Amino acid sequence: MAQLANRVASLSASAKAVRSPLPVAARSAAVRARTVRVRSADIEPQSDAALKFQEKVQDISKTLQAKWEETADAEKPAAVAIIIGSVIAQIAIGATVDAVHKLPLISNFLEFVGLVVVAVYGYRYFTEPSERDNVRTSINNFWGAVKGDNSPPSL
């Protein structure tokens, strides 16, 4: 407790010293004299997460570069157009969703419609075993078409 009282007294004394009627240059010199600057000479090493992220980015860039090199020269403009079109479509979809979300009743109604559709789909396709098998078969067929082989995901 005595240490705290001494600290408060020293702080108030230093504050009074700064408020003294010294010229501005002398006061700023007094303040600079009490300022302590700490600089670290060592650069902190990057964390494991940052290193893993950099490795992933390098792997992805190598993969993209390899795919770009495999693409025929005649198909490269079409690939660029598809990428640009996808970005523009995403921007337009985002703007549309934002505009609809700002309408007071429409957004709540559409959320309700979405919940009803999900509930009907779930009830219709997951309550009977034969329908579950049909859904599983269609998912496996789609997965095989996407992967290009017949290795279905583990459902």
Beta strands, then each sheet from edge to edge (+ up, - down):
end
